[in-house]
Amino acid sequence: MNAAIPDLTRKVAVVTGATGGMGQVIAADLVHAGAHVITIARNPARADALRAHIGPQAANRLEVIPGDLSRRAGVIAAAKTIQNRHNQVHILINNAGAHFSEHRVSADGVEMHIALDYLAAYGLITLLDEPLRRGQARVVNVASDTLNDTRQTSSQANPVQQPSSWPASTTSQNSIPLPGSRHSRPTHAPSS
């Protein structure tokens, strides 16, 4: 990152997708600015590589929580761990994402781009609501064009369906969470 980062000593930052690419740079810069950085990692070897990339400061300022953000249970477990360890979160950067060349469905039955690129971020924002509010957090959602390239089934007779394990409000296209509210509200204009 080229922009000057203020002193983030005593600030807690959660960065998803920190074991590679842009997330690795973001996590390293936040650690070097003094923040305590938490990341959720599926692959222990990539987490070790992140520690090595950051250097000695990682020992005191990088916390790796094992987990798979493509799974609803992984999002819930990571959020609970963060809440149990940290009263406040000051920065949440939802950077986790992937591009799959073939149609893939998560263990929960959700198309993988949607599960990882959208639902994981929504889940963390929702589940970390209280520590984010206490920390007066900044939330950054990094998006890529992969959501426009979700791999759909080729047959209309066998459409991708919303799994029953995800609440309807989590995958609704008609509602979004509002800042300052724990609830969603329809985004469409009311009928006259």
C-alpha positions as CSV (number, residue, x, y, z in Angstrom):
1,M,0.0,0.0,0.0
2,N,1.4,3.4,-0.9
3,A,-0.9,5.7,1.2
4,A,0.3,6.6,4.7
5,I,-1.3,4.4,7.3
6,P,-1.9,6.1,10.7
7,D,-0.6,4.5,13.9
8,L,-2.9,1.6,14.6
9,T,-1.4,0.6,18.0
10,R,-4.1,-1.0,20.2
11,K,-6.4,-1.4,17.2
12,V,-7.8,-4.8,16.2
13,A,-8.2,-5.5,12.5
14,V,-9.8,-8.6,10.9
15,V,-8.6,-9.3,7.4
16,T,-10.0,-12.2,5.4
17,G,-8.1,-13.6,2.5
18,A,-4.8,-12.5,4.1
19,T,-2.8,-15.6,3.1
20,G,-2.3,-14.5,-0.5
21,G,-2.4,-11.6,-2.9
22,M,-3.8,-8.3,-1.9
23,G,-4.9,-9.6,1.5
24,Q,-1.3,-10.5,2.4
25,V,-0.1,-7.0,1.6
26,I,-3.0,-5.5,3.6
27,A,-2.4,-7.7,6.6
28,A,1.4,-6.9,6.5
29,D,0.8,-3.2,6.3
30,L,-1.7,-3.2,9.1
31,V,0.7,-5.2,11.3
32,H,3.6,-2.8,10.5
33,A,1.3,0.1,11.4
34,G,0.8,-1.4,14.9
35,A,-2.5,-3.2,14.5
36,H,-3.3,-6.6,16.0
37,V,-4.4,-8.4,12.9
38,I,-6.7,-11.5,12.9
39,T,-7.1,-13.6,9.8
40,I,-9.0,-16.8,9.2
41,A,-7.0,-19.4,7.3
42,R,-8.0,-22.7,5.8
43,N,-4.4,-23.7,5.0
44,P,-1.8,-23.8,7.8
45,A,1.1,-23.7,5.4
46,R,-0.2,-20.5,3.8
47,A,-0.7,-19.0,7.3
48,D,3.0,-19.9,8.1
49,A,4.0,-18.2,4.8
50,L,2.1,-15.1,5.9
51,R,3.9,-15.0,9.2
52,A,7.2,-15.3,7.4
53,H,6.3,-12.5,5.0
54,I,5.4,-10.2,7.8
55,G,8.5,-11.0,9.8
56,P,9.2,-10.7,13.5
57,Q,6.3,-8.4,14.2
58,A,3.9,-11.2,13.3
59,A,4.8,-13.0,16.6
60,N,3.0,-10.4,18.6
61,R,0.5,-8.9,16.2
62,L,-0.8,-11.6,13.9
63,E,-3.5,-14.0,15.1
64,V,-4.5,-16.8,12.8
65,I,-7.8,-18.6,13.3
66,P,-8.2,-21.8,11.5
67,G,-11.3,-22.0,9.4
68,D,-13.1,-22.3,6.1
69,L,-15.1,-19.2,5.1
70,S,-16.9,-21.1,2.3
71,R,-18.8,-23.0,5.0
72,R,-21.5,-21.5,7.2
73,A,-20.1,-23.3,10.2
74,G,-16.7,-21.9,9.5
75,V,-17.9,-18.4,9.4
76,I,-19.9,-18.9,12.7
77,A,-17.0,-20.5,14.5
78,A,-14.5,-17.8,13.4
79,A,-16.8,-15.0,14.5
80,K,-17.4,-16.7,17.9
81,T,-13.6,-17.1,18.4
82,I,-13.0,-13.4,17.5
83,Q,-15.8,-12.3,19.9
84,N,-14.5,-14.5,22.7
85,R,-11.0,-13.0,22.3
86,H,-11.7,-9.4,21.4
87,N,-14.2,-7.0,22.9
88,Q,-13.7,-4.5,20.0
89,V,-12.9,-4.8,16.4
90,H,-11.8,-1.5,14.8
91,I,-11.3,-2.6,11.2
92,L,-12.9,-5.5,9.2
93,I,-11.6,-6.0,5.7
94,N,-13.6,-8.7,3.9
95,N,-11.1,-9.6,1.2
96,A,-11.6,-13.4,1.0
97,G,-12.6,-14.6,-2.5
98,A,-11.8,-17.0,-5.2
99,H,-12.4,-17.8,-8.8
100,F,-13.4,-21.3,-9.8
101,S,-13.3,-22.2,-13.4
102,E,-15.8,-25.0,-12.9
103,H,-19.2,-25.0,-11.2
104,R,-18.6,-25.8,-7.5
105,V,-21.0,-26.0,-4.6
106,S,-19.9,-25.6,-1.0
107,A,-20.5,-28.2,1.7
108,D,-23.7,-26.2,2.5
109,G,-25.0,-26.5,-1.1
110,V,-24.3,-22.9,-2.1
111,E,-22.5,-22.0,-5.3
112,M,-18.9,-21.4,-4.2
113,H,-18.5,-17.8,-5.5
114,I,-21.6,-16.8,-3.6
115,A,-20.6,-18.7,-0.4
116,L,-17.1,-17.2,-0.3
117,D,-17.3,-13.8,-2.0
118,Y,-20.6,-12.7,-0.6
119,L,-22.1,-14.8,2.3
120,A,-18.9,-15.0,4.3
121,A,-18.6,-11.2,4.3
122,Y,-22.2,-10.8,5.2
123,G,-21.9,-13.4,7.9
124,L,-18.9,-11.8,9.5
125,I,-20.5,-8.3,9.5
126,T,-23.6,-9.7,11.0
127,L,-22.0,-12.0,13.6
128,L,-19.4,-9.4,14.7
129,D,-22.0,-6.6,15.0
130,E,-21.3,-5.9,18.7
131,P,-17.5,-5.8,18.6
132,L,-17.7,-3.8,15.4
133,R,-20.0,-1.2,17.1
134,R,-17.9,-1.1,20.2
135,G,-14.8,-0.4,18.1
136,Q,-16.6,2.1,15.9
137,A,-15.2,0.0,13.1
138,R,-14.5,0.7,9.5
139,V,-15.8,-2.1,7.3
140,V,-14.3,-2.6,3.8
141,N,-15.8,-5.2,1.4
142,V,-13.4,-6.0,-1.4
143,A,-15.3,-7.2,-4.4
144,S,-14.2,-8.6,-7.7
145,D,-15.9,-9.4,-10.9
146,T,-16.1,-13.1,-10.0
147,L,-19.7,-12.7,-8.8
148,N,-20.7,-12.1,-12.4
149,D,-19.1,-15.4,-13.4
150,T,-20.8,-17.8,-11.0
151,R,-21.0,-21.2,-12.5
152,Q,-24.7,-22.1,-12.9
153,T,-26.0,-25.6,-13.7
154,S,-26.6,-26.1,-17.4
155,S,-30.1,-27.5,-17.0
156,Q,-33.2,-25.4,-16.1
157,A,-34.7,-28.7,-14.7
158,N,-31.9,-28.8,-12.1
159,P,-31.4,-25.1,-10.9
160,V,-29.1,-24.1,-8.1
161,Q,-31.3,-24.0,-5.0
162,Q,-30.8,-22.1,-1.7
163,P,-30.0,-24.7,1.0
164,S,-32.3,-24.8,4.0
165,S,-29.3,-24.4,6.3
166,W,-28.9,-20.7,5.4
167,P,-31.6,-18.3,6.6
168,A,-33.6,-16.8,3.8
169,S,-32.5,-13.3,4.8
170,T,-28.9,-14.3,4.3
171,T,-29.3,-15.0,0.6
172,S,-32.2,-12.7,-0.2
173,Q,-31.7,-10.5,-3.2
174,N,-34.3,-8.0,-1.9
175,S,-32.7,-7.0,1.4
176,I,-29.5,-5.7,2.6
177,P,-28.2,-4.9,6.1
178,L,-28.4,-1.3,6.9
179,P,-25.7,0.6,8.8
180,G,-27.0,1.2,12.4
181,S,-29.5,-1.6,12.1
182,R,-29.4,-5.2,13.0
183,H,-32.2,-6.0,10.6
184,S,-32.6,-5.9,6.8
185,R,-35.1,-3.8,4.9
186,P,-36.4,-4.3,1.4
187,T,-34.3,-2.4,-1.3
188,H,-37.2,-2.2,-3.7
189,A,-39.6,0.7,-3.8
190,P,-42.9,0.1,-2.1
191,S,-45.9,-0.5,-4.3
192,S,-48.3,2.4,-4.7
